[in-house]
Amino acid sequence: MPESLDMLLQRVTMQQQQIAQARPMPEATLRSLLDDFLIRFAHDTTALEGNTLTLHETQVVLEHGITIGGKTIREHLEVTNSVAAWHALEQWVWSADPLTETVITHLHRLTMQSILDDDAGSYRTVPVFIRGSRHVPPNPLRVPDAMADFVKRFAYRPESLHPILFAAQAHIQLAAIHPFVDGNGRVSRLLVNGCLLRDTYPPSSYPATSRAEYLTTLEHAQITGDVEPFVHVTAEAVDWMQQRYLLAIHQTLDPGRPRSGPRL
């Protein structure tokens, strides 16, 4: 039977405690984990929106600055912009400043620079519809007030709320408001990681290979208010990255003992 959400959250919480107890990790190990993650994140977060660059092609673009034949300039910009926005997210995380509208619009500006031109970093002023979704975003006139309420709610996590539940709810709500003409999903996925990192969880990426489940559970949460399936998807993404951390920790503690790879 599939693992229940309660059991999954209990397990990732225990795994997080194991990771915390093993800190600090060797700098070279941590850097290799994060470098690999950033390539995967840039690929996944753009592929979820239709970018056709493969994981390997994304790596080539990011590490060598090489353009890939047959791919559009926009596809190249999407992955490079994702990295620029990620670094800005890290600066906010380490600052300990509360979440503000300025933080969110700055992340959007970097995500969509040279793609949306004048709309990058600005709230939409027109109605929009989400392709293939039953959820209809609010009237553009309501966006400023909705965003003001959003940052108040998600400025800090209540102690009683699990970090993964908090991060997933932030994604659901921001994507539901759909404050920008385009790039809402990418900014929402950045924000998930901002929430996780602030609670010392590893960064996580919704895999492009699970695009249908990701979109279906997100829409379900927005339409019905039932967030559990999307929280489960988010927890699975966290679990995947935790497994990589734990594998590295085990190899560091006992490098001569063979270990199995991370659960996929």
N, C-alpha and C positions, 0 to 999 in steps of 0.2 A: 504494500500500500504506500502511496505517496506520503512523505513526511509532513506532519501537520505543522501549521505555522508556529504554534507554541513550542513544539519540539525543536523546530529549526532555530527559533530565536534563542532558546535555551542553549543549543549547541554553539551557535556563533558567539554567544556571550561567554561561554566557557573557553572557546578558542581565543577570544580576545584577551581573556585573562592570562592565558598561556603566552600569548605574544607579548603582553605587557611585562610579564615576569622575565622574559628573555631579553628585554631591551637593556642596554643598547646593542643593536645588531652591528656586525662589522660594516664599516662605511662603504666598502666596495660592494658588499652583498646588497645592502640597502639601495645603493645607487643603481645596480643592475636591475633590481626588482622594479624600481620606479621608472627607469628608462624604458624597460620592456612594457610596463603598464601604459606609459604615455602614448606609445605607438599604437597599442591595442585600443586605448580610449579614443584617440583621434580617428582611427579606422571605424570603430563601432558607432560612435556618436554621429558620424557623418553618413555611414552606410545605412543607419536606421532611417535617414532622410532621403535615401536614394542614390548616394554617392557610389560610383562603381569601381573606385580604386580598391584593389585587393589589399590584404594586410601587408604583403611583401612590397607592393607598389607604394603603399603609404610609408613604409620604412625607408624606401629609397628616396622618396620626396623629402622626408623630414631630415634624414641623416646626410644626404648628399646634394640636396637641392636640384635634383634632376627632374625634368618634366617627363611624363609618361606619354608616349605616342598614342593617339586615339582618345585621350582623356581631355576634358574641357578645362579651360583656365579656372572656371568656378570650382571644379572638383579639387584642383590643386590648392586654391585659396581656402577652401573649406577645411582641409586638414591642417594647413599651416596656421590658419586663424585659430583653430581649436587649441593648438599648443600655446599660442600667444595668450589666449583667454585663460588657459590653465595656469600659466605662470602668474597672471593677475589674481586668479582665485587663491593661489598659494599665499600671495602677499596679504590678502584680506584675512585668510585663516590665521596666519601667524600674528597679525596685528591685534587680534582679540577685540576689534571694533564690532559693534552690533551690525546686523544686517540692515542695510538701508536701500532705498530706491536708487541712490547713486551707485552703489555697488552693483546692483542688477543691471542698470543701464550701461555701466562701464563694461561689464562682461559681454553684454549684447553688442556694444560698439566694436569690441575686439573680435567677437565671433563673426560679425557680418561686415567688417571693414572691406572696402573695395568690391563688395557684393551688392549691398543695398544702397550704397551712396548716402543720400540725405536721411534715409530712414534708420540707419544704423545708430543704435543708442537712443532712439526716440519711440515713445509710445505711439501705437497706431491711432489714426484719426478716422478710419474707415471700418465698416463691418468686414469680417473675414469668416470664412468657413474652412473647416478642416477636412481635407480630402479623405473620403471613405469613412468618416466618423459621424455618429448620430449627435454628438455633443456640439452645441452651437455656442461659441464664445459670446460674452456679454456685449451689449452696445458699447461702441468706443467711448461714448460720453461717460460711461461708468468705470472705465479703466483706471483713471487717476485715483478715485476713491477706493477701488478694489485693491490697487497696489499699496496704497497707504495702510489699509487694513492688513494686507498680506505681510508687510514687513513688521508690523506690530506683533502679529501672531508668531512669526518665525524668527524674530530677532534673537531669541535665546530659547533653548530647549527646556521645558519643564522637567524637573528631576524625575517625576513619576512616569514620563513617557520614554519608551525604549528609543535609543538613538536611530535605529533602522526605521522604526515606525514614524518618527519625527521627520527623517529625511525623505521617506516615501511620500508622506503627506504634503511636504513642501513641493515636491515634484508635481503631484496630482493637482494641487491648488494653482500653482503658477501656470501649468499647461492649460488648466481650465480657463483662467483669466485670459490667456493668450494675448499678453499686452503688446506684442510686436507684430508687425506684418509678416515676418518670417524669422526663423531662428529660435522659436520658443522652446522646442524640444531640446536643442543643444544647450541653451541657457539653463533649463530645468535640470538637465543631467550634470551640468557643472555644479549647480546648487546642491544637488544630492551629495556630491563629493565634498563640498564645503562643510555641510552638516556633519558628515562622517568623520572628516579629518579633525574637525574641532572637538570631536569626542574620542580622538586618538585611534579611530578605526582606520584600517588601510583604505586607500582609494579603491573604487570599484567601477566596473563598466558593464552596462547591459549589453550582452553579446548580440552582434548583428544576426547571428545564426538563429536567435530566438525572437526575431522581429515580430512575428505574428502574435506570440504570447505577450510580449511587451505591449504592443498596441491594443490588443484585445482587453487585457486586464486594466490598462490605463483608461480606456473608454468606459469599461464596466464601472470603475470607481467614480468617474465623472458623471455618469448617467444615473447610477443607483445609489451612490454613497457608500457602497460596500468596498472598502479599501483592502480587505484581506488578501485577495489574489495578487494585487500589485505589490503589496508589502512582501508577499512570499517571493515574487520575482526579484525584488530588490535584495532580500536576504540571501537568495541563492547567488546573486552577483557578489555580495560581500563574502559569502562562504568560499567562492572560487578563489578570490584573492587571498583570503586567510590561509587556504590550503598551500598556496605558494610560499607565504611567509613561514608557515609551520615546517614545510619541507626544508627551507633554507636554515631554519633554526635547528632542526634535527641533524642536518648535515654538518652544521657548525659545531654542535655539541659532540657528535660522534661521526666524524668524517669517514671512518673506515667501514661503517656498517651500511649495507645496502638498504635503500629506502624506496618505497613505492612513490610514484608521482602523485600530483594533486588530483583530487577527485574532479571529474569533469561532469 
